[in-house]
Amino acid sequence: MFEHIERVPGDAILGLIEAFKKDTNPQKVDLGVGVYKDAQGNTPVMRAVKEAEALLLKNETTKAYIGSHGDPRYGQAILPMVLGEGSPVLEAGRASATQSPGGTGALRLAADFIKSRLPGKGIWVSDPTWPNHLGIFPAAGIELHKYPYVDAENRLDFDGMLATIKTIPHGDVILLHACCHNPTGFDLSREQWKQVLEVIQERNLLPVIDFAYQGFGEGLDEDAYAVRLLAESLDEVMITSSCSKNFGIYNERTGCLIVVAKDHEQMENVRSQMAIVARENYSNPPAHGSSIVIETLYSAELAAVWREELTEMRDRINTLRRDFVEALKPYGLDQKYHCVAEQRGMFSYTGLTPDQVDRLRDEFGIYMVRSGRANVAGFSQENLPYLAKAIAAVN
């Protein structure tokens, strides 16, 4: 039966990891893989997470299933973090949380729900977007379309975006990045979000908001501006949240699909259907990651430590963005790459061409995705002079 199965190329980013490991250049730099790194190039376990896990090991009494919606305490911790303490959406009982295997699992839940319970709807994603968006929704049988996001000059193309979403068929689905747009790092301003909201209302679109990087842009509450604006202004919103990045628990696969409905009764209807969708997909989500989040956020002491660590991570990335541009100033390239300092989150659309990226890899041992997307967390005070010199050499 398998005779006709053909081999396909592996994931490009995973390929970069392997190539980087084999590179013998002592000055090599990894800007490809999308995880946070500290100044030593490691992806550390956060102090709050270590303390939470120690408490879990001491106090855990069971490994029983936690149900299709996951641990209720996880939802109770995530909902106010995403929608805000004292949120009118929460006070009205309009929001439901379904724990998922990472933000990716939440996106697949949303896709399966849309396909089976809201048939005939297409989904519109930014161009470019996180590559997995391009796989998840078509795999669920949903027709995928694109709206412009970055222009040929590597600038946010808000006019093009707005013009296109004004043509989206009434009732279709639009996928939006709440903050720290992956892969570009370009975020909308608050005024621009209000304009997007107006179009969503006019065309009765269903927003699916990918909220994978809460806390990595400007702050936990600041990064949630668009999510809260849309949730409080619209009858129906879907939000995919992830704790992988802001808790540094990538391999624990800890996410959440939040659905906002018109009222409490409709929310309960959707919630009942979402349990079936989850059951048919993976049955129950893994428990360890959500237990870490619960242990952390339910402890005032651990929550304070976690917030402090997250602030340190965010400040480090934003500082590195500015220092990167400053390092290019002696080569007269600071204005050309000034966009890197304006972007937010771990990723940057640098504007480097595929040929330039290839030269950086082959001549200097600097690895990034051929689109020019760089993981800013891979910068360091030690490697910035080398990066700047190499980029100048390929410009």
Residue, then its C-alpha position, 0 to 999 in steps of 0.5 A: m500500500f505504501e509503494h506510491i508514498e513519496r518523500v517530501p522536504g522536511d520543515a525548513i526551520l527544523g532543517l536550519i537547526e540541523a545545519f546550524k548544529k553541523d556548522t563548525n564556524p565558532q562565530k555562528v549565530d542561530l536566528g531561525v528557531g522560534v523560541y526565546k533565548d537568553a544572553q547565553g543562547n539558552t532557552p531557560v526554564m523560568r524560576a517561577v516555573k521551576e518552583a511551581e513544578a517542585l510544588l506539583l511534584k510534592n502535592e500531586t495526587t493523581k494522573a486522571y483525565i482532566g476532561s475535554h475542556g481541560d482543568p477548569r482552574y486553567g480556564q479561570a486563570i487564563l480568561p481574566m489574563v486575556l480578557g481583563e480583570g473585571s471584563p464586562v464579557l466575563e461578568a456577562g458570562r459570554a466567554s468559554a475556555t477550552q484547554s488545548p495542546g498548545g496554541t496550534g491545538a487551539l487553532r485546529l479546534a477553531a478550524d474543526f468547529i468552523k468547518s463542522r458547525l459553520p460550514g461554507k465559510g472561508i478564512w482570510v489570513s495576513d500575507p505573510t502569516w505564520p506558515n502553520h496557518l496555511g496548513i491548519f485551515p485547509a487541512a480542516g477543509i476550509e478555503l483560505h484567502k489572503y489579505p496584504y500585510v507587508d508591502a514590497e518596501n518591507r513596511l506595514d501595508f495597512d491601506g492594502m489590508l483595509a482595502t482588501i478586508k472591505t471586500i471579504p464576503h459577509g460572514d466569512v472568517i478573518l484571522l488576526h494577530a493580536c500582537c507581535h505579528n509572526p513572522t513580521g513583527f509589525d503590529l497595528s496601532r490602536e487607531q488602526w485596530k478601531q478601523v479594522l473593527e468597523v469593517i468587521q462590524e460592517r461585513n459581519l465577519l467572525p474574527v479568529i485572533d491568534f494571541a500567542y505572544q501575550g506579554f512579549g510586545e508592550g506588556l500583558d494588558e497592553d498586548a491584549y488591547a485588540v483582543r479586549l476591544l473586539a471581544e467587548s464590541l462584537d457578539e462573536v469572537m474566537i481567541t487562540s491563546s498560548c502559554s508556551k512563550n510567556f511561561g517558556i513551557y514550549n514542550e508542555r503544549t499548553g494553550c486555550l481556545i476562548v470563544v465569546a458568544k452573544d450571551h451566556e446561553q449561546m456561550e453554553n451552546v457553543r461550549s457543549q459543541m466545543a467539547i465534542v470537537a475536542r473529544e473527536n480531535y485529541s479527547n483530553p489535553p495534557a495536564h502538566g503544562s496547565s498545572i504549572v500555569i495554575e500553580t503559578l497564577y494562583s500564588a501571588e508570590l509566584a505570579a509576581v516572580w513570573r511577571e518580573e521574569l516576563t518583563e525581563m524577557r520583553d525588555r531584553i528583546n526590545t533593547l536588542r532591537r534598538d541595539f541592532v539598529e545602532a550597531l548598523k549605524p557605522y555602516g550607514l544601514d541604520q535607516k534601512y533597518h530602522c523597522v527592526a526597532e519599531q517591530r515587536g515580539m520575538f520576530s523581525y521581517t528584516g527586509l533581507t532578500p533570500d540571496q542575502v540570507d543564503r550568503l549570511r549562512d554560507e559565508f558567516g554562519i548566520y542562520m535565519v529563514r529565507s524570507g528574512r525573518a529573524n528571531v531577535a532573541g538570537f541577538s546578543q551584545e556579543n554577536l551584534p558587532y559580528l551580525a552588523k559587519a556580516i549584514a553590511a557585507v551582503n548589502 
